[in-house]
Amino acid sequence: MVDEEYSNPVPDGEDIGKPAEKPSQDENAPRSAHGAADGKTSEGSGKGDASSGKAKSASSKSEGATSAAKSGVGHKTAAHLDETAHGFVPLQPDPNYPVFDTHVSVFAYGNDDFIEGPLTDVEKLPEIVSKWPVTWVHVVGFKNVDLLERLGAMLTLHHLALEDVVNLDQRPKIEDYGRKLFVVVRMIEDVDDRVESEQLSMFLLENCVITFDSDPGDCLEPVRERIRKGRGHIRDHGPDHLLYAIIDTVIDAYFPLLETFGERLEALESSILADPRRELIVELHGLKRDLLTMRRSIWPLRDVVNSMIRDTYPSISEETRIYLRDCYDHSVRIIDLIENYRQVASDLMDVYLSSVSNRMNEVMKVLTVISTIFIPPTFIAGIYGMNFMTEISPYNMPELTWYYGYPMCLGLMFFMTVGVLFYLYRRGMIGGGRAL
């Protein structure tokens, strides 16, 4: 979407990528103190010019404040620059994650029309926001931290919130900054049969929603399609409804993955019962790890949605709170499914261990039966293996001199073995005989 042309042409005279004219006063507001000092050194040039300059400056400030109030965004203020320059360190992307090039795209829409396309010049953003009822700014990649800081200053986003944006290990949460809301959710995706969570940071402004994604690829295409085709009520409501739609899409993306987990658990159960192998237990461990990843992502998200429903936020309307109840219900269902699947995975682990134990018992049973069968012949062979001389005493194994002594010995071994087998059979140890 970043590099594509607009799906709906921008009206004449409105070019998202065209640089905007620099504002005359708000950009120079931080330098007002130095201007006053310079004015003192040039008092001799005429007080009339100074008075005229002050009047023009006041008029320009009034116009800039009115424009910012209408659009919900503005240029850098002295207080914000003082925060970023003296109170906080510059933004730094999280070193534990890959860093992608920064791209900014805009989705601005109203009841009857919309525009969509890449934003090549962020200075044009206040003008776009002021002309459309709802504007969705989507930022992908955090390589260009200067651009992120410019966006933060332009939209008056708190620097601490921007630090949470670039630090990608945040739990889902919601923070209130007056007329702005900062919301963090985690998207779930299946990468090479392994579940990974991706942070999505969002700001809700007066008539604008800004989303930050660390890398390309997300689950928000259904929201874009609804805006393009005007399906549902998304183009009839404000930015708070857009925020709801994004959260709802993120939550709904959990269900297909959970359905896949259910099928994998059923296949694992059949395989473990039929042939418990070491590879199955490795796969089962991986599945439990993926379920734990999903649980860590959805559990705090449920609390975030609950806070948006129950707490009072000026930027969220009562009608949107009703829609958020559906998100809460879906999050509860997902948590229930995850807990059920985790329990099933634990039960399958027990089944695997029981199957391995039963298999070992069967092996031991076979070895025990074989040993029991050969005990009588071994006993008889051991007796007749003793070297007693029959010439010395008539009691020294007289059967060794019998004509049928050897066949009698073999027959005794055979009948004793049959007797042992019959006993084991009657005890139910072999052959399925009834136990006595």
For each residue, the residues with C-beta under 8 A, 3 or more apart:
1: 4 105 116 118 138 224
2: 103 104 105 118 140 216
3: 103 118
4: 1 7 117 118
5: 117
6: 9 10 16 115 116 117
7: 4 116 117 228
8: 113 114 115 116 228
9: 6 115
10: 6 14 15 16 115 117
11: 14 115
12:
13:
14: 10 11 115 128 131
15: 10 18 124
16: 6 10 106 115 117 118 119 120 121 124 128
17: 117 118 119 120 121 124
18: 15 121 124
19: 121 123 124
20: 121 123 124 126 127
21:
22: 27 123
23: 26 27 64 75
24: 27 28 60 64
25: 28 29 57 60 61 63 64
26: 23 29 61 64 68 74 75 76 77
27: 22 23 24 75 76
28: 24 25 31 32 35
29: 25 26 32 61 76 77 78
30: 76 78 81 82
31: 28 34 35
32: 28 29 35 36 78
33: 36 37
34: 31 37 38
35: 28 31 32 38 39
36: 32 33 39 40
37: 33 34 40 41
38: 34 35 41 42
39: 35 36 42 43 50
40: 36 37 43
41: 37 38
42: 38 39 45
43: 39 40 47 50
44:
45: 42 49
46: 49 50
47: 43 50 51
48: 51 52
49: 45 46 52 53
50: 39 43 46 47 53 54
51: 47 48 54 55
52: 48 49 55 56
53: 49 50 56 57
54: 50 51 57 58
55: 51 52 58 59
56: 52 53 59 60
57: 25 53 54 60 61
58: 54 55 61 62
59: 55 56 62 63
60: 24 25 56 57 63 64
61: 25 26 29 57 58 64 65
62: 58 59 65 66
63: 25 59 60 66 67
64: 23 24 25 26 60 61 67 68 74 75
65: 61 62 68 69
66: 62 63 69 70
67: 63 64 70 71 74 126 130
68: 26 64 65 71 72 73 74 75 126
69: 65 66 72
70: 66 67 130
71: 67 68 74 126 127 129 130 207
72: 68 69 129 205 206 207 208
73: 68 125 126 129 154 155 156 205 208
74: 26 64 67 68 71 77 126 154 156
75: 23 26 27 64 68 126 153 154
76: 26 27 29 30 80 81 153 154
77: 26 29 74 80 81 156
78: 29 30 32 81 82
79: 82 83
80: 76 77 83 84 153 156
81: 30 76 77 78 84 85 153
82: 30 78 79 85 86 87
83: 79 80 86 87 88 159
84: 80 81 87 88 149 152 153 159
85: 81 82
86: 82 83
87: 82 83 84 159
88: 83 84 159 160 163
89: 92
90: 145 149
91: 142 145 148 149 162 163 166
92: 89 95 145 166
93: 97 99 142 143 145 166
94: 97 142 166 167 168 169 214
95: 92
96: 168 169
97: 93 94 168 214 215
98: 215
99: 93 141 142 143
100: 140 141 142 143 214 215 216
101: 141 143 144
102: 139 140 141 142 143 144 147 148
103: 2 3 118 139 140 141
104: 2 118 119 122 137 138 139 140 147 151
105: 1 2 116 117 118 119 137 138 140
106: 16 115 116 117 118 119 125 128 135 136 137 138
107: 114 115 116 135 136 137 138 224 227
108: 114 115 116 128 129 131 132 134 135 136
109: 113 114 115 132 133 134 136 227 235
110: 113 114 132 133 134 235
111: 133 235 236
112:
113: 8 109 110
114: 8 107 108 109 110 227 228 235
115: 6 8 9 10 11 14 16 106 107 108 109 128 132
116: 1 6 7 8 105 106 107 108 224 227 228
117: 4 5 6 7 10 16 17 105 106
118: 1 2 3 4 16 17 103 104 105 106
119: 16 17 104 105 106 122 124 125 128 137
120: 16 17
121: 16 17 18 19 20 124
122: 104 119 125 147 150 151 154
123: 19 20 22 126 154
124: 15 16 17 18 19 20 119 121 127 128
125: 73 106 119 122 128 129 135 137 151 154 155
126: 20 67 68 71 73 74 75 123 129 130 154
127: 20 71 124 130 131
128: 14 16 106 108 115 119 124 125 131 132 135
129: 71 72 73 108 125 126 132 135 207 208
130: 67 70 71 126 127
131: 14 108 127 128
132: 108 109 110 115 128 129 135 207
133: 109 110 111 207 238
134: 108 109 110 207 208 209 235 238 239 242
135: 106 107 108 125 128 129 132 207 208 209 239
136: 106 107 108 109 208 209 210 211 227 239 242
137: 104 105 106 107 119 125 151 208 209 210 211
138: 1 104 105 106 107 210 211 213 220
139: 102 103 104 148 151 210 211 212 213
140: 2 100 102 103 104 105 213 214 215 216
141: 99 100 101 102 103 144 213 214 215 216
142: 91 93 94 99 100 102 145 148 165 166 212 214
143: 93 99 100 101 102
144: 101 102 141 147 148
145: 90 91 92 93 142 148 149 166
146: 149 150
147: 102 104 122 144 150 151
148: 91 102 139 142 144 145 151 152 162 165 166 212
149: 84 90 91 145 146 152 153 162
150: 122 146 147 153 154
151: 104 122 125 137 139 147 148 154 155 157 210
152: 84 148 149 155 156 157 159 162
153: 75 76 80 81 84 149 150 156 157
154: 73 74 75 76 122 123 125 126 150 151
155: 73 125 151 152 203 205 208 210
156: 73 74 77 80 152 153 180
157: 151 152 153 161 162 180 182 203 210
158: 161 162 177 180 182
159: 83 84 87 88 152 162 163
160: 88 163 164
161: 157 158 164 165 175 177 182 201 203
162: 91 148 149 152 157 158 159 165 166
163: 88 91 159 160 166 167
164: 160 161 167 170 182 184 201
165: 142 148 161 162 201 212
166: 91 92 93 94 142 145 148 162 163
167: 94 163 164 170
168: 94 96 97 199 214
169: 94 96 199
170: 164 167 173 184 199 201
171: 184 296 300
172: 184 185 186 297 300 301 303 304
173: 170 183 184 300 304
174: 181 182 183 184 304 307 308
175: 161 181 182 183
176: 180 181 182 313
177: 158 161 180 181 182
178:
179: 205 206 314 315
180: 156 157 158 176 177 203 204 205 315
181: 174 175 176 177 203 204 243 313 315 316
182: 157 158 161 164 174 175 176 177 201 202 203
183: 173 174 175 201 202 203 204 243 247 304
184: 164 170 171 172 173 174 199 200 201 202 304
185: 172 199 200 202 247 250 301 304
186: 172 197 198 199 200 250 297 301
187: 197 198 199 200 218 219 250 253
188: 195 196 197 198 253 254 257 293 294 297
189: 195 196 198 217 219 253
190: 193 194 195 196 257 260
191: 194 195 196
192:
193: 190 286
194: 190 191 286 290
195: 188 189 190 191 257 290 293 294
196: 188 189 190 191 293
197: 186 187 188 293 294 296 297
198: 186 187 188 189 213 214 215 218
199: 168 169 170 184 185 186 187 213 214
200: 184 185 186 187 211 212 213 218 246 250
201: 161 164 165 170 182 183 184 211 212
202: 182 183 184 185 209 210 211 212 243 246
203: 155 157 161 180 181 182 183 208 209 210 211
204: 180 181 183 209 239 240 243 315 316
205: 72 73 155 179 180 208 209 210 239 315
206: 72 179 239 315
207: 71 72 129 132 133 134 135 238 239
208: 72 73 129 134 135 136 137 155 203 205 239
209: 134 135 136 137 202 203 204 205 239 242 243 246
210: 136 137 138 139 151 155 157 202 203 205
211: 136 137 138 139 200 201 202 203 220 246
212: 139 142 148 165 200 201 202
213: 138 139 140 141 198 199 200 216 218
214: 94 97 100 140 141 142 168 198 199
215: 97 98 100 140 141 198
216: 2 100 140 141 213
217: 189
218: 187 198 200 213 221
219: 187 189 222 249 250 253
220: 138 211 223 224 246 249 250
221: 218 224 225
222: 219 225 226 249
223: 220 226 227 234 242 245 246 249
224: 1 107 116 220 221 227 228
225: 221 222 228 229 231
226: 222 223 229 230 231 232 234 245
227: 107 109 114 116 136 223 224 230 234 235
228: 7 8 114 116 224 225
229: 225 226
230: 226 227 235
231: 225 226 234
232: 226
233: 236 237 241
234: 223 226 227 231 237 241 242 245
235: 109 110 111 114 134 227 230
236: 111 233
237: 233 234 240 241 242 319 320
238: 133 134 207 241 242 317
239: 134 135 136 204 205 206 207 208 209 242 243 315
240: 204 237 243 244 315 316 317 320
241: 233 234 237 238 244 245 319 320 323
242: 134 136 209 223 234 237 238 239 245 246
243: 181 183 202 204 209 239 240 246 247 316 320
244: 240 241 247 248 320 323 324 327
245: 223 226 234 241 242 248 249
246: 200 202 209 211 220 223 242 243 249 250
247: 183 185 243 244 250 251 301 305 324 327
248: 244 245 251 252 323 326 327 330
249: 219 220 222 223 245 246 252 253
250: 185 186 187 200 219 220 246 247 253 301
251: 247 248 254 298 301 327 330 331 334
252: 248 249 255 330
253: 187 188 189 219 249 250 256 257
254: 188 251 257 258 294 298 334
255: 252 258 259 330 334
256: 253 259 260
257: 188 190 195 253 254 260 261 294
258: 254 255 261 262 294 334 337 338 341
259: 255 256 262 263
260: 190 256 257 263 264
261: 257 258 264 265 287 290 291 341
262: 258 259 265 266 341
263: 259 260 266 267
264: 260 261 267 268 283 287
265: 261 262 268 269 287 341 344 345 348
266: 262 263 269 270
267: 263 264 270 271
268: 264 265 271 272 280 283 284 287 348
269: 265 266 272 273 344 348 351
270: 266 267 273 274
271: 267 268 274 275 276 277 280
272: 268 269 275 276 280 348 351 352 355
273: 269 270 276 351 355
274: 270 271
275: 271 272
276: 271 272 273 280 281 352 355 356 359
277: 271 280 281
278: 281 282
279: 282 283
280: 268 271 272 276 277 283 284 352
281: 276 277 278 284 285 349 352
282: 278 279 285 286
283: 264 268 279 280 286 287
284: 268 280 281 287 288 345 348 349 352
285: 281 282 288 289
286: 193 194 282 283 289 290
287: 261 264 265 268 283 284 290 291 345
288: 284 285 291 292 342 345 346 349
289: 285 286 292 293
290: 194 195 261 286 287 293 294
291: 261 287 288 294 295 338 341 342 345
292: 288 289 295 296 342
293: 188 195 196 197 289 290 296 297
294: 188 195 197 254 257 258 290 291 297 298 334 338
295: 291 292 298 299 335 338 339 342
296: 171 197 292 293 299 300
297: 172 186 188 197 293 294 300 301
298: 251 254 294 295 301 302 331 334 335 338
299: 295 296 302 303 335
300: 171 172 173 296 297 303 304
301: 172 185 186 247 250 251 297 298 304 305 331
302: 298 299 305 306 328 331 332 335
303: 172 299 300 306 307
304: 172 173 174 183 184 185 300 301 307 308
305: 247 301 302 308 309 324 327 328 331
306: 302 303 309 310 328
307: 174 303 304 310 311
308: 174 304 305 311 313 316 321 324
309: 305 306 321 324 325 328
310: 306 307
311: 307 308
312:
313: 176 181 308 316
314: 179
315: 179 180 181 204 205 206 239 240
316: 181 204 240 243 308 313 320 321 324
317: 238 240 320 321
318: 321 322
319: 237 241 322 323
320: 237 240 241 243 244 316 317 323 324
321: 308 309 316 317 318 324 325
322: 318 319 325
323: 241 244 248 319 320 326 327
324: 244 247 305 308 309 316 320 321 327 328
325: 309 321 322 328 329
326: 248 323 329 330
327: 244 247 248 251 305 323 324 330 331
328: 302 305 306 309 324 325 331 332
329: 325 326 332 333
330: 248 251 252 255 326 327 333 334
331: 251 298 301 302 305 327 328 334 335
332: 302 328 329 335 336
333: 329 330 336 337
334: 251 254 255 258 294 298 330 331 337 338
335: 295 298 299 302 331 332 338 339
336: 332 333 339 340
337: 258 333 334 340 341
338: 258 291 294 295 298 334 335 341 342
339: 295 335 336 342 343
340: 336 337 343 344
341: 258 261 262 265 291 337 338 344 345
342: 288 291 292 295 338 339 345 346
343: 339 340 346 347
344: 265 269 340 341 347 348
345: 265 284 287 288 291 341 342 348 349
346: 288 342 343 349 350
347: 343 344 350 351
348: 265 268 269 272 284 344 345 351 352
349: 281 284 288 345 346 352 353
350: 346 347 353 354
351: 269 272 273 347 348 354 355
352: 272 276 280 281 284 348 349 355 356
353: 349 350 356 357
354: 350 351 357 358
355: 272 273 276 351 352 358 359
356: 276 352 353 359 360
357: 353 354 360 361
358: 354 355 361 362
359: 276 355 356 362 363
360: 356 357 363 364
361: 357 358 364 365
362: 358 359 365 366
363: 359 360 366 367
364: 360 361 367 368
365: 361 362 368 369 429
366: 362 363 369 370
367: 363 364 370 371
368: 364 365 371 372
369: 365 366 372 373 424 429 430
370: 366 367 373 374
371: 367 368 374 375
372: 368 369 375 420 424
373: 369 370 376 417 420 421
374: 370 371 377 378 417
375: 371 372 378 379 420
376: 373 379 380 413 416 417 419 420
377: 374 380 381 413 416 417
378: 374 375 381 382
379: 375 376 382 383
380: 376 377 383 384 409 412 413 416
381: 377 378 384 385 413
382: 378 379 385 386
383: 379 380 386
384: 380 381 397 400 409
385: 381 382
386: 382 383 397
387:
388: 393 396 397
389: 392 393 396
390: 393 394 396 397 398 400 401
391:
392: 389 396
393: 388 389 390 396
394: 390 398
395: 398
396: 388 389 390 392 393
397: 384 386 388 390 400
398: 390 394 395 401 402
399: 402 405 408 409
400: 384 390 397 405
401: 390 398 405
402: 398 399 405 408
403:
404: 407 408
405: 399 400 401 402 408 409
406: 409 410
407: 404 410 411
408: 399 402 404 405 411 412
409: 380 384 399 405 406 412 413
410: 406 407 413 414
411: 407 408 414 415
412: 380 408 409 415 416
413: 376 377 380 381 409 410 416 417
414: 410 411 417 418
415: 411 412 418 419
416: 376 377 380 412 413 419 420
417: 373 374 376 377 413 414 420 421
418: 414 415 421 422
419: 376 415 416 422 423
420: 372 373 375 376 416 417 423 424
421: 373 417 418 424 425 430
422: 418 419 425 426
423: 419 420 426 427
424: 369 372 420 421 427 429 430 431
425: 421 422 428 429 430 431 433
426: 422 423 433 434 436
427: 423 424 433 435 436
428: 425 432 433 434 435 436
429: 365 369 424 425 433
430: 369 421 424 425 433
431: 424 425
432: 428
433: 425 426 427 428 429 430
434: 426 428
435: 427 428
436: 426 427 428
